[in-house]
Amino acid sequence: MSSLIQLQPHDEHNRRLESHVHPHDWVNPSPSGRYNLVVIGAGTAGLVTAAGAAGLGAKVALIERELLGGDCLNVGCVPSKGLISAARAMRSVRYADQFGVHGAGGARVDFSHVMERMRRLRARIGPHDSATRFSDLGIDVYFGQGTFKGSNSVQVGDQTLDFKRAVIATGARASAPPIPGLDSVEYLTNESIFSLAELPRRLGVIGAGPIGCELAQSFALFGSEVYLVEATHGILPREDPDAAKIVQTAMVRDGVNFLCCSRNTEVKPGDNGTIRLTLDSHDKSYDQTVDELLVAVGRAPNVDNLGLEKVGVEFDKLGVQVNDRLQTTNPNIYAAGDICSPYKFTHAADFMARIVIQNALFMGRAKASSLVIPWATYTSPEIAHVGLYPKEAEEKGIAIQTFTQEFSDVDRAILEGETEGFVRVHSQHGTDKILGCTIVAKNAGDMISEVAIAMTHGLGLKKIASTIHPYPTQAEAIRKIGDQYSRTRLTPFVKSLLNKWLSWTR
């Protein structure tokens, strides 16, 4: 897909963004001597690797065939959060009467304004990932397809770049599931939905993972009639079932129609450019016509045309194979980000890049398995998680104890009208060591960082319990979890000793 297709419509905002992330007048530099590091792919992993290495004095080349910034800036995190913020504004208006704020019943969404705002803000963020910025950091920026010619050389156009080490950071792209008839219609993915000019009256969404849920809820709040199709029972199958159920209830309230446990799903062209979805769900058959169809399931690694076979870099349908130090099967070549990670998050790519810098350039021994990686799904409410789920702990043979703090018992949540959620922490049985945490709340993605810090630095629930949190805040729920753990230490034996002491000292 060309950069021009990704950045439709080609208005002033997208032209501005394109001038940063793929300037039309860019002239590739002429390589002079061997690079310490050649980075192929300029998404988050590639940009962080290149900037970090150059900042430490390395001679670095950065190769990108499409847009600097990768999925996150152009067709992922940034534009999606622009839409979600607008949807949340509408959500606040829709439920304002619960707070005694009336007169909002006539509110409507100007979809063209929502999309224009997203493009304008995306362009504003663009300079952070611009070719000029990275060139000013001393990095040689090349636009074009990078292909390995040997274990120490990459070709870009008619130029050959020699290197000591290389990093594959080409990421992943949307892929389509094997649904009969899907190839007979024009459907949307995350790479095209942000180019919509008009709000679909009816939107079908296939896939109830994070992307599908976030966008289904947003478009329902914008006013689309949304049908979310998922092959399993419920949504967000990776997450805590109780947490996912809370989010699903909220999505139904916001207008999303669920067609879960779908079977025999087929896609057919409809009349006047529409799309027909036929499927069976819970012993009922559906024949639903939609105006647009978003396919939000499946990712494919970008391994094409890299020449990986030529240099002995092994890969499969999940991506490039790496060891714990992010080294591929060719010792001169490393990988980072979505191309090799099961955690396809911008922040995970960032910290994998830091590992690559240490190991590729400085003979480091940093391990990807040592990373504590939180994540969040930006529905309303959000779900955030870090660490192990109970099933994973069981598979590892680790006994756990679980503490849950409902927001219905947290004063700030009550006052904000946000009682449908909880903080749930799993600790190693008999200790305060935190093994995992799930939070369901309006700002769960912000709140999870406190637990991630504790896990990263070995701080247990006792430390959290002894940390003063401002009152009233929703984050106080995390401190209350610490209090729950502390109460487990007051065993009958300990309590009897305390009673004897207090009786004796009375």
C-alpha positions in Angstrom: 0.0 0.0 0.0 1.4 3.4 -1.0 1.7 6.3 1.5 -0.8 8.2 -0.7 -3.5 5.6 -0.2 -2.9 5.5 3.6 -3.3 9.3 3.9 -6.6 9.9 2.2 -8.1 12.4 1.8 -5.1 14.3 0.6 -6.1 17.5 2.4 -3.8 20.1 4.0 -3.4 18.0 7.2 -2.4 14.8 5.4 -0.1 16.7 3.1 1.5 18.2 6.2 1.9 14.8 7.7 3.3 13.4 4.6 5.8 16.2 4.3 7.2 14.9 7.6 7.0 11.2 7.3 7.7 10.7 3.6 8.7 13.9 1.9 8.3 13.9 -1.9 11.5 15.8 -2.4 13.6 13.6 -0.2 17.0 12.5 -1.7 18.5 9.4 -0.2 22.0 10.0 1.2 25.1 8.3 -0.3 26.5 5.7 2.0 30.1 6.2 3.1 31.7 3.4 4.9 30.2 0.7 7.1 27.4 1.4 9.5 27.4 0.2 13.0 23.7 -0.4 12.6 21.2 -0.6 9.7 17.6 -0.5 10.8 14.9 -1.7 8.4 11.5 -0.3 9.3 10.7 3.0 10.9 7.8 2.3 13.2 8.3 2.6 16.9 10.9 -0.2 17.2 12.9 1.1 14.3 12.8 4.8 15.3 13.7 4.1 19.0 16.6 1.8 17.9 17.9 4.3 15.4 17.7 7.3 17.7 19.1 5.5 20.7 22.0 4.1 18.9 22.9 7.4 17.2 22.6 9.1 20.5 25.3 6.8 21.8 27.6 7.6 18.9 26.8 4.8 16.5 26.8 5.4 12.7 23.2 4.4 11.8 21.1 4.0 8.7 17.3 3.9 8.8 15.3 2.4 5.9 11.6 2.9 5.4 9.6 1.9 2.3 6.4 3.8 3.2 5.8 6.2 6.2 8.0 7.0 9.1 6.1 6.4 12.3 4.7 3.1 11.1 1.2 1.9 12.1 1.1 3.7 15.4 1.3 7.2 14.1 -0.4 6.8 10.7 -3.1 4.1 11.0 -3.1 2.9 14.6 -2.8 4.3 18.1 -2.8 8.0 17.2 -5.8 8.2 14.8 -7.8 5.7 16.8 -7.4 7.6 20.0 -8.4 10.8 18.1 -11.7 9.1 17.2 -12.1 7.6 20.7 -11.7 11.0 22.4 -14.5 12.4 20.2 -16.7 9.3 21.0 -16.1 9.8 24.7 -17.2 13.4 24.5 -20.5 12.2 22.9 -20.8 9.6 25.6 -20.5 12.2 28.3 -23.2 14.3 26.6 -25.5 11.2 26.2 -25.4 10.4 29.9 -25.2 13.9 31.3 -28.8 13.9 32.6 -27.6 11.4 35.3 -25.7 14.3 36.8 -28.6 16.7 36.6 -27.2 18.3 33.4 -30.2 18.6 31.0 -30.7 19.9 27.5 -28.1 17.7 25.8 -30.7 15.5 24.1 -30.3 17.3 20.7 -26.6 16.7 20.5 -25.3 15.2 17.3 -21.9 14.2 15.9 -20.4 16.0 13.0 -18.4 13.1 11.6 -16.5 15.2 9.0 -15.3 17.5 11.9 -14.3 14.4 14.0 -12.2 13.1 11.1 -10.7 16.5 10.3 -9.7 17.0 13.9 -8.1 13.6 14.0 -6.1 14.4 10.8 -5.1 17.8 12.2 -3.8 16.4 15.5 -2.1 13.5 13.8 -0.2 16.0 11.6 0.7 18.0 14.7 2.3 14.9 16.2 4.0 14.0 12.9 7.2 16.1 13.4 8.2 13.7 16.3 8.7 11.0 13.7 9.9 13.1 10.8 12.7 12.4 8.4 14.2 15.8 9.1 14.3 15.2 12.8 16.1 11.8 12.4 18.5 13.2 9.9 19.3 16.0 12.3 20.1 13.3 14.9 22.9 12.2 12.5 21.0 9.2 11.1 21.1 8.5 7.3 17.4 8.1 6.4 16.7 6.1 3.2 13.2 5.7 1.6 12.8 2.5 -0.3 12.6 -1.3 0.0 15.5 -2.7 2.0 16.6 -6.2 1.0 19.4 -8.2 2.5 22.1 -9.1 0.0 24.3 -10.8 2.5 24.9 -11.1 6.3 26.6 -7.6 6.2 24.9 -5.7 3.5 21.4 -4.3 2.5 20.3 -2.9 -0.8 18.0 0.1 -1.1 17.3 1.0 -4.7 20.6 1.0 -6.5 22.6 1.6 -3.3 24.3 -1.0 -1.1 24.7 -0.3 2.6 27.3 -2.3 4.5 26.8 -2.9 8.2 28.2 -4.6 11.3 24.7 -5.3 12.8 21.2 -5.0 11.4 17.8 -4.8 13.0 14.5 -5.9 11.4 11.7 -3.7 12.6 9.2 -4.0 9.7 6.2 -4.7 11.9 3.0 -6.3 10.9 -0.1 -5.5 8.8 -3.8 -6.3 8.8 -4.7 -9.7 7.4 -8.0 -11.1 6.4 -9.5 -14.3 8.0 -10.7 -17.1 5.7 -14.3 -16.0 5.5 -16.2 -17.1 2.4 -16.9 -14.2 0.1 -14.7 -11.7 1.9 -12.6 -11.2 -1.2 -15.7 -10.3 -3.2 -16.3 -7.0 -1.4 -14.3 -3.9 -0.5 -13.8 -4.0 3.2 -12.1 -1.7 5.7 -9.1 -2.5 8.0 -7.3 -0.3 10.4 -5.2 0.9 7.4 -8.3 2.4 5.7 -11.0 3.1 8.2 -9.3 6.4 9.2 -9.8 7.6 5.6 -13.6 7.5 5.8 -15.3 10.7 4.6 -18.8 9.9 5.7 -20.3 8.1 8.8 -21.6 4.7 7.7 -25.3 4.4 8.5 -24.7 0.7 9.2 -21.2 -0.7 10.1 -20.3 -4.4 10.4 -17.3 -5.3 12.5 -15.7 -8.7 12.3 -13.5 -9.4 15.4 -14.1 -8.5 19.0 -10.5 -7.9 20.0 -9.2 -4.5 21.1 -9.4 -2.8 17.7 -12.8 -4.2 16.9 -14.3 -3.3 20.3 -12.7 0.2 20.4 -14.0 1.2 17.0 -17.4 -0.6 17.3 -18.2 1.4 20.4 -16.9 4.6 19.0 -18.9 4.4 15.8 -22.0 3.4 17.7 -21.6 6.6 19.8 -21.2 8.6 16.6 -24.5 7.3 15.4 -23.8 4.3 13.2 -25.9 1.1 13.6 -23.1 -1.3 14.5 -23.1 -5.1 14.3 -20.1 -6.8 16.0 -19.4 -10.3 14.8 -17.3 -12.7 16.9 -16.7 -16.4 16.7 -16.4 -16.9 20.5 -18.7 -16.2 23.4 -18.2 -12.7 24.6 -15.5 -10.2 23.7 -11.8 -9.6 24.4 -11.1 -13.3 25.0 -7.6 -12.7 26.4 -8.9 -10.6 29.2 -10.4 -11.4 32.6 -13.9 -12.7 31.8 -15.4 -10.5 34.5 -13.7 -7.4 33.1 -14.7 -8.2 29.5 -18.3 -8.7 30.6 -18.4 -5.2 32.2 -17.1 -3.7 28.9 -19.6 -5.7 26.8 -22.5 -4.5 28.9 -21.3 -0.9 28.4 -21.0 -1.4 24.7 -24.5 -2.8 24.5 -25.7 0.3 26.4 -23.9 2.5 23.9 -25.7 0.8 21.0 -23.5 -2.0 19.7 -25.4 -5.1 18.5 -23.5 -8.3 19.3 -23.6 -11.4 17.1 -21.4 -13.7 19.1 -20.6 -17.4 18.7 -21.2 -16.8 15.0 -21.1 -19.8 12.7 -21.2 -20.2 8.9 -20.3 -16.6 8.4 -20.3 -15.4 4.8 -19.9 -12.1 3.1 -21.7 -11.2 -0.1 -22.0 -8.0 -2.2 -25.4 -6.3 -1.7 -27.4 -3.8 -3.7 -26.0 -0.3 -4.4 -22.6 -1.0 -3.0 -23.7 -2.4 0.3 -22.4 -5.6 1.9 -24.4 -8.6 3.2 -23.4 -10.5 6.3 -25.0 -13.9 6.7 -24.3 -16.0 9.8 -25.8 -18.2 12.5 -25.7 -17.1 16.1 -27.3 -18.7 19.1 -29.6 -20.9 17.0 -30.7 -17.9 14.9 -29.8 -17.0 11.3 -29.0 -13.5 10.3 -28.9 -11.8 7.0 -27.7 -8.3 7.8 -26.9 -5.6 5.2 -24.3 -3.0 6.1 -22.8 0.0 4.3 -19.2 -0.6 5.4 -17.4 -3.7 6.9 -14.4 -3.4 9.2 -12.3 -6.5 9.4 -10.5 -6.2 12.8 -9.0 -9.6 13.3 -5.6 -11.0 12.2 -2.1 -9.6 11.7 0.5 -10.8 9.2 4.3 -10.1 9.7 6.0 -7.9 7.1 8.6 -10.3 5.9 8.1 -10.0 2.2 11.0 -8.8 -0.1 13.5 -8.6 2.8 15.7 -11.4 1.5 15.5 -13.3 4.8 16.1 -16.7 3.2 19.3 -15.5 1.7 20.8 -14.6 5.0 19.5 -17.5 7.1 16.9 -15.6 9.1 14.1 -18.0 10.0 10.5 -16.9 10.1 7.0 -18.3 10.1 3.5 -17.0 10.0 3.9 -15.3 13.3 7.0 -13.4 12.3 10.8 -13.5 12.6 12.2 -16.0 15.1 14.4 -14.5 17.8 16.0 -15.7 21.0 15.5 -14.0 24.4 18.1 -11.4 23.5 16.2 -10.6 20.3 18.9 -12.1 18.0 17.6 -13.8 14.9 19.1 -17.1 13.6 21.7 -14.9 11.8 23.9 -13.6 14.7 24.5 -10.3 12.9 20.8 -9.5 12.6 18.4 -8.6 15.4 14.7 -7.9 15.4 12.3 -5.8 17.5 8.6 -4.9 17.6 5.6 -6.5 16.0 7.7 -8.4 13.5 8.9 -10.8 16.3 6.9 -10.0 19.5 3.6 -11.6 20.8 3.0 -8.2 22.5 2.0 -6.0 19.6 2.1 -2.7 21.5 3.9 0.5 20.8 5.4 0.6 24.3 6.6 -3.0 24.0 8.3 -2.2 20.8 10.0 0.8 22.5 11.5 -1.3 25.2 12.5 -4.1 22.9 14.4 -1.6 20.9 16.4 -0.6 24.0 17.3 -4.3 24.5 18.5 -4.5 20.9 20.8 -1.4 21.3 22.4 -3.0 24.3 22.9 -6.4 22.8 23.7 -5.6 19.2 26.2 -2.7 19.9 27.6 -3.3 23.3 27.7 -7.1 23.8 24.8 -6.8 26.3 22.9 -9.7 27.8 19.5 -8.0 28.2 16.5 -10.3 27.9 13.1 -9.6 26.5 11.6 -12.0 29.1 12.6 -9.6 31.8 10.2 -6.9 30.5 7.1 -6.3 32.5 4.6 -5.2 29.8 1.3 -3.7 30.7 -1.4 -3.0 28.1 -4.8 -1.4 27.8 -7.9 -1.5 25.6 -9.4 1.9 25.2 -13.0 1.1 25.4 -15.3 2.9 27.8 -14.6 1.7 30.5 -11.0 0.7 29.7 -9.4 -2.6 30.5 -5.8 -2.7 31.5 -3.6 -5.6 32.5 -0.1 -6.5 33.5 1.5 -9.8 34.4 -0.1 -13.2 34.7 -3.7 -14.3 34.5 -4.8 -17.1 36.9 -4.8 -19.6 34.1 -1.2 -18.8 33.2 -0.2 -19.0 36.9 -1.8 -22.4 37.1 0.0 -23.6 33.9 3.3 -22.5 35.5 2.5 -24.3 38.8 2.3 -21.1 40.8 -0.2 -20.9 43.6 -1.9 -17.5 43.8 -4.2 -15.5 46.0 -6.5 -13.0 44.4 -7.7 -9.7 45.8 -10.5 -7.7 44.2 -11.6 -4.1 45.0 -14.8 -3.1 43.4 -15.2 0.5 42.5 -18.7 0.5 43.9 -16.9 0.8 47.3 -14.5 3.6 46.2 -15.7 7.0 47.1 -14.4 8.9 44.0 -15.8 6.3 41.7 -19.2 6.6 43.4 -19.1 10.4 43.0 -18.1 10.2 39.3 -20.8 7.7 38.6 -18.2 5.1 37.5 -18.8 2.2 39.9 -18.9 -0.6 37.2 -15.4 -1.8 37.5 -12.7 -3.2 39.8 -9.0 -3.6 40.5 -8.0 -7.3 40.7 -4.5 -8.3 41.9 -3.0 -11.8 41.9 -0.1 -12.3 44.3 2.0 -15.4 45.0 0.2 -17.4 47.7 1.5 -16.6 51.2 3.5 -13.5 50.0 2.8 -10.0 48.9 4.6 -10.5 45.6 2.4 -9.2 42.8 2.1 -11.6 39.8 -0.6 -9.9 37.8 -3.3 -7.2 37.8 -6.4 -6.3 35.9 -8.2 -2.9 36.2 -11.5 -2.0 34.7 -12.1 1.7 34.9 -12.5 4.9 32.9 -8.7 5.5 33.1 -7.5 2.0 33.7 -4.6 2.5 31.2 -3.2 5.3 33.4 -3.8 3.4 36.7 -2.1 0.2 35.7 1.3 2.0 35.6 1.4 2.0 39.4 1.2 -1.8 39.5 3.7 -2.1 36.6 6.2 0.0 38.6 5.7 -2.2 41.6 6.2 -5.4 39.7 9.2 -4.1 37.7 11.0 -3.1 40.9 9.9 -5.9 43.2 7.6 -3.8 45.4 4.9 -5.9 47.0 1.4 -5.2 48.3 2.8 -4.2 51.7 4.6 -1.3 50.1 1.5 -0.2 48.2 -0.6 -0.4 51.4 1.9 1.9 53.2 1.9 4.4 50.4 -0.4 7.4 51.0 -2.7 8.0 48.0 -4.7 11.2 47.6 -8.3 11.1 48.7 -10.6 10.9 46.9 -9.1 9.3 43.8 -9.9 6.1 41.9 -6.3 5.0 42.3 -7.1 4.6 46.0 -8.6 1.3 45.0 -5.0 0.0 44.4 -4.0 1.0 47.9 -7.2 -0.7 49.3 -5.9 -3.9 47.6 -2.8 -3.5 49.7 -5.0 -3.2 52.8 -6.8 -6.4 51.9 -3.5 -8.2 51.8 -2.4 -6.7 55.2 -5.6 -8.1 56.8 -4.7 -11.6 55.7 -1.6 -11.3 58.0 -3.9 -10.9 61.0 -4.3 -14.6 61.6 -6.1 -15.9 64.7 -2.8 -16.6 66.4 -1.4 -13.1 65.7 -4.7 -11.6 66.9 -4.6 -13.5 70.1 -1.1 -12.3 70.8 -2.1 -8.7 70.1 -5.1 -9.1 72.4 -2.9 -10.4 75.2 -0.4 -7.6 74.7 -3.1 -4.9 74.8 -4.8 -6.5 77.9 -1.4 -6.6 79.7 -0.6 -3.0 78.8 -4.0 -1.6 79.6 
